[in-house]
Amino acid sequence: MRVVAGLLLLLLGLCGSGAQGEAGGLGEVAEINQNPDPKHPAEESTQQSTKQTYPDVWTELRALRDMVVEQQVHMELLQRENSVQATELVSLESRLTSSESKTRDLEKENADLQTRLSSSESELLISKSRIDQLERENTVQATELTSLGSRLTATESKTSDLEKENADLQTRLSSSESRIDQLETENAALQTRLNSSESELLISKSRIDQLERENAEKPKVAFYTALTDAGNLGPYNTDITLKYSKVFTNIGKAYNPSTGFFTAPVKGVYSLQFTVFGYHVGYTGVQVYKNNQRIMYNSEKSSENYVPEYFTKSLVLELTAGDEIHLVLPSGDSIYDNSDNFSTFSGSLLFTL
């Protein structure tokens, strides 16, 4: 604007000087016409040169004036274009500011949702990076209106996508919160059941401890024996007490392998079992005695040698402390045993009375 004003002032000054010069020229022409005196040829040539110079200056001044006017018009057009562009830029900056504000709000919302749903963190970071890049580019590239508008459209599209994504995340979050409430309810019910189970477990444990104490106080009686490694015993002319000399188990020390007697240590119900094996011609049998009174007799007959004959019997007896049980081989019978433990005698206390 200052250059244009200076050009206008220069033009006005030149116009004023030209007007004075033109007026002076006309007066000289008039004087020359009134003076009929003949002039020297050199003077006439100078006058003609002067007359030709003045029209050229005026022509250049008019051309300069037209150029100034044209430049002024062009400048006004540029000003209007700049005004339009400034308006568009302000509009775009306003839209961008609105978009940036909205984007920041969405970023805050995304930050809140991010702590509750970590799977969306990477996408929100990418969006923030793109928005920051747009802000930097908008600052340094204000003249690139087309690119700015395109990028702004992309930002608005991304914002719309983020809004949709946030809506989806909100829906998923609501579903997750509903599921969490349901799980909390179920956990409360399970906690109640667990408390009840723990109470029952404590009662059961107390009962088990009591039973263990009672069981620890009760005597433990169990034995398992085999007869001999000598092979065949009998037949004899008289009854003999069988002494099961191979003792594998004798808890409570109630069985005496030296005598073959089992002595009940406490009053209770006992389970007794024996297996008899025969391997020679004749009878194979065993008598069961309780306190020197026979309570059972079992036998098998074999008609051939080396043909196995065996049987197993069980008894459940109520015994008083000190009662004795032993097995007797009757006269004329035989029994067989070796390292394979064919003939055995065992027993245990079932419960006390």
C-alpha positions in Angstrom: 0.0 0.0 0.0 2.8 2.5 0.7 4.4 1.7 -2.7 1.2 2.4 -4.4 0.6 5.7 -2.5 4.2 6.8 -3.5 3.5 6.0 -7.1 0.3 8.0 -7.0 2.1 11.0 -5.5 4.8 10.8 -8.1 2.2 10.6 -10.8 0.4 13.7 -9.5 3.7 15.6 -9.3 4.6 14.7 -12.9 1.2 15.7 -14.1 1.6 19.1 -12.5 5.0 19.7 -14.0 3.8 18.5 -17.4 0.9 21.0 -17.3 3.2 23.8 -16.6 5.6 22.7 -19.3 2.8 22.4 -21.8 1.5 25.8 -20.9 5.0 27.3 -21.3 5.4 25.5 -24.6 2.2 26.9 -26.0 3.2 30.4 -25.0 6.5 30.1 -26.8 4.7 28.8 -29.9 2.5 31.8 -29.8 5.4 34.1 -29.4 7.2 32.4 -32.3 4.1 32.8 -34.4 3.8 36.5 -33.5 7.5 37.1 -34.2 7.9 36.9 -38.0 11.6 37.3 -37.7 13.5 34.6 -39.3 15.4 32.3 -37.0 18.6 30.6 -37.3 18.4 27.0 -38.6 20.0 25.6 -35.4 17.5 27.3 -33.2 14.7 25.9 -35.3 16.1 22.4 -34.9 16.3 22.8 -31.1 12.7 24.0 -30.9 11.5 21.1 -33.0 13.5 18.6 -30.8 11.9 20.2 -27.7 8.4 19.9 -29.2 9.0 16.2 -29.9 10.3 15.5 -26.3 7.2 16.9 -24.6 4.7 14.6 -26.3 7.0 11.5 -25.5 7.0 12.4 -21.7 3.3 12.8 -21.6 2.8 9.5 -23.4 5.1 7.8 -20.9 3.3 9.5 -18.0 -0.1 8.4 -19.3 1.3 4.8 -19.7 2.7 4.9 -16.2 -0.7 6.2 -14.9 -2.5 3.4 -16.7 0.0 0.9 -15.3 -0.5 2.3 -11.8 -4.3 2.1 -12.2 -4.0 -1.4 -13.6 -1.8 -2.3 -10.6 -4.2 -0.8 -8.2 -7.1 -2.7 -9.8 -5.0 -5.9 -9.7 -4.1 -5.1 -6.1 -7.7 -4.7 -5.2 -8.5 -8.0 -6.9 -5.7 -9.6 -4.9 -7.0 -8.0 -1.7 -10.5 -9.4 -2.4 -9.0 -12.8 -3.2 -6.9 -12.6 0.0 -10.0 -11.6 1.9 -11.9 -14.5 0.5 -9.0 -16.8 1.2 -8.7 -15.3 4.7 -12.4 -16.0 5.3 -12.0 -19.5 4.0 -9.0 -19.9 6.2 -10.8 -18.6 9.3 -13.7 -21.0 8.5 -11.3 -23.9 8.0 -9.4 -22.9 11.2 -12.7 -22.7 13.1 -13.7 -26.1 11.8 -10.3 -27.4 12.6 -10.5 -25.9 16.1 -13.9 -27.5 16.6 -12.6 -30.8 15.3 -9.5 -30.5 17.5 -11.6 -29.7 20.5 -13.9 -32.5 19.7 -10.9 -34.8 19.2 -9.5 -33.8 22.5 -12.8 -34.6 24.2 -12.8 -37.9 22.5 -9.2 -38.5 23.6 -10.2 -37.8 27.2 -13.1 -40.2 26.9 -10.9 -42.7 25.2 -8.4 -42.3 28.1 -11.2 -43.2 30.6 -12.3 -46.1 28.5 -8.7 -47.2 28.0 -8.3 -48.0 31.7 -11.4 -50.2 31.6 -10.8 -51.8 28.2 -7.1 -52.0 27.4 -7.6 -53.6 24.0 -8.5 -50.2 22.4 -5.3 -48.5 23.6 -3.3 -49.0 20.4 -6.0 -47.6 18.2 -6.4 -44.5 20.3 -2.7 -43.9 20.3 -2.6 -44.1 16.5 -5.5 -41.6 16.4 -3.8 -39.2 18.7 -0.6 -39.4 16.7 -2.5 -38.6 13.5 -4.3 -35.7 15.1 -1.0 -34.3 16.5 0.5 -34.6 13.0 -2.5 -32.7 11.5 -2.1 -29.9 14.1 1.6 -29.5 13.2 0.9 -29.5 9.5 -2.0 -27.1 9.8 0.4 -24.6 11.6 3.1 -24.6 9.0 1.0 -25.2 5.9 -1.7 -22.6 6.1 -1.5 -21.8 2.4 -2.3 -25.4 1.4 -6.1 -25.0 1.7 -7.0 -28.0 -0.5 -4.7 -30.3 1.4 -5.9 -28.9 4.7 -9.5 -29.4 3.7 -8.8 -33.0 2.6 -6.9 -33.8 5.8 -9.7 -32.1 7.8 -12.2 -34.3 6.1 -10.0 -37.3 7.0 -9.9 -36.1 10.6 -13.7 -35.7 10.7 -14.0 -39.2 9.2 -11.6 -40.6 11.8 -13.5 -38.7 14.5 -16.7 -40.3 13.2 -15.1 -43.7 13.3 -13.8 -43.0 16.8 -17.4 -42.0 17.9 -18.7 -45.3 16.4 -15.8 -47.2 18.0 -16.5 -45.5 21.3 -20.2 -46.4 21.0 -19.1 -50.0 20.4 -16.7 -49.8 23.3 -19.4 -48.4 25.5 -21.7 -51.2 24.6 -19.0 -53.8 25.3 -18.2 -52.0 28.5 -21.8 -52.1 29.6 -21.9 -55.8 28.7 -18.7 -56.4 30.7 -20.1 -54.4 33.7 -23.3 -56.4 33.6 -21.3 -59.6 33.4 -19.2 -58.4 36.4 -22.3 -57.7 38.4 -23.5 -61.2 37.6 -20.2 -62.7 38.6 -20.2 -60.7 41.8 -23.6 -62.0 42.6 -22.5 -65.6 41.8 -19.3 -65.0 43.9 -21.4 -63.8 46.8 -23.6 -67.0 46.5 -20.4 -69.1 46.2 -18.9 -67.3 49.2 -22.0 -68.1 51.2 -21.8 -71.7 50.1 -18.0 -71.7 50.8 -18.6 -70.4 54.3 -21.2 -73.0 54.9 -18.9 -75.7 53.5 -16.0 -74.4 55.7 -18.3 -74.6 58.7 -19.3 -78.2 57.8 -15.6 -79.0 57.1 -14.6 -77.7 60.5 -17.4 -79.8 62.1 -16.3 -82.8 60.0 -12.6 -82.2 60.9 -13.5 -81.9 64.6 -15.4 -85.2 64.3 -12.5 -86.9 62.5 -10.1 -85.6 65.1 -12.4 -87.1 67.8 -12.6 -90.4 65.9 -8.9 -90.4 65.5 -8.4 -89.8 69.2 -10.9 -92.5 70.0 -9.3 -94.9 67.4 -5.8 -94.1 68.8 -7.1 -95.0 72.3 -8.5 -98.3 71.0 -6.1 -101.3 70.7 -5.0 -102.4 67.3 -4.9 -106.1 66.7 -4.0 -107.9 63.5 -1.8 -110.9 62.6 -1.0 -113.0 59.6 1.1 -116.2 59.7 2.1 -119.2 57.6 2.7 -122.7 59.0 6.2 -124.0 58.0 8.8 -124.5 55.2 9.2 -128.2 56.2 6.7 -129.5 53.7 4.3 -132.3 54.9 3.2 -132.6 58.6 1.5 -135.8 59.8 -0.3 -138.0 60.0 0.4 -138.5 63.7 -1.1 -140.9 66.3 -2.3 -138.0 68.5 -3.7 -134.5 68.0 -1.0 -131.8 67.9 -1.3 -128.0 68.2 -0.2 -126.3 65.0 2.4 -123.6 65.5 2.4 -121.2 62.6 6.1 -120.2 62.8 6.3 -117.7 59.9 4.9 -114.5 61.2 4.4 -111.7 58.6 2.2 -109.4 60.6 1.6 -109.3 64.4 0.2 -105.9 65.4 -0.5 -105.9 69.1 1.6 -109.0 69.7 -1.5 -111.1 70.3 -0.3 -114.1 68.5 2.5 -116.3 70.0 4.5 -118.3 67.3 6.1 -120.4 70.1 2.8 -121.8 71.3 0.6 -121.2 68.2 -2.0 -119.5 70.4 -3.8 -116.2 69.7 -4.8 -114.4 72.9 -7.5 -111.7 72.7 -6.1 -108.6 74.4 -9.5 -106.8 74.9 -13.1 -107.7 74.7 -14.4 -107.4 71.2 -15.5 -109.0 68.0 -12.6 -110.7 66.0 -12.4 -112.0 62.5 -10.3 -115.2 62.1 -9.4 -117.0 58.9 -7.3 -120.1 58.0 -6.3 -121.9 54.8 -5.4 -125.7 54.9 -3.5 -127.3 52.1 -3.1 -131.1 51.6 -0.7 -132.8 49.1 -0.8 -136.6 50.0 -3.3 -139.5 50.2 -5.6 -139.3 53.2 -7.4 -136.7 55.2 -6.4 -133.1 55.5 -8.1 -131.3 58.3 -7.9 -128.7 61.1 -9.8 -128.2 64.4 -10.4 -124.8 65.9 -10.2 -124.5 69.7 -11.4 -121.7 71.9 -10.0 -122.0 75.4 -9.4 -125.7 74.9 -12.9 -126.2 73.6 -13.3 -127.3 70.0 -15.6 -125.0 68.1 -15.0 -126.1 64.5 -13.6 -129.1 62.5 -13.0 -129.2 58.8 -11.3 -131.8 56.6 -10.9 -133.0 53.0 -9.9 -136.4 51.7 -7.5 -137.0 48.8 -7.3 -140.4 47.1 -4.0 -139.7 45.3 -0.6 -138.4 46.2 0.6 -135.0 44.9 -3.0 -133.9 44.1 -3.6 -130.6 45.9 -6.6 -130.4 48.3 -7.2 -127.2 50.2 -10.0 -125.2 51.8 -10.4 -121.8 53.5 -12.6 -121.0 56.5 -13.5 -117.8 58.3 -14.9 -117.1 61.7 -16.2 -114.0 63.4 -16.1 -114.5 67.2 -16.9 -112.4 70.2 -14.0 -112.8 72.6 -13.3 -111.6 76.1 -9.9 -110.4 77.1 -7.7 -113.4 77.7 -9.6 -115.8 75.5 -7.3 -118.1 73.4 -7.7 -119.4 69.9 -5.5 -122.1 68.4 -5.6 -124.7 65.6 -5.1 -128.4 66.0 -4.1 -131.1 63.5 -6.2 -134.2 64.3 -4.6 -137.6 64.6 -4.4 -139.4 61.3 -4.7 -136.1 59.3 -1.9 -134.3 57.5 -1.2 -130.8 56.3 1.3 -129.4 53.8 3.2 -126.1 53.6 6.4 -124.7 52.1 8.0 -121.4 51.1 4.9 -120.7 49.0 2.8 -120.3 52.2 -0.1 -122.6 51.2 -1.3 -123.0 54.8 -2.0 -119.8 56.7 -3.7 -118.5 59.9 -4.7 -114.8 60.3 -7.0 -112.6 62.3 -7.9 -109.0 63.4 -10.0 -107.0 65.8 -13.1 -105.6 64.2 -14.2 -103.5 67.1 -14.2 -103.5 70.9 -17.1 -104.0 73.2 
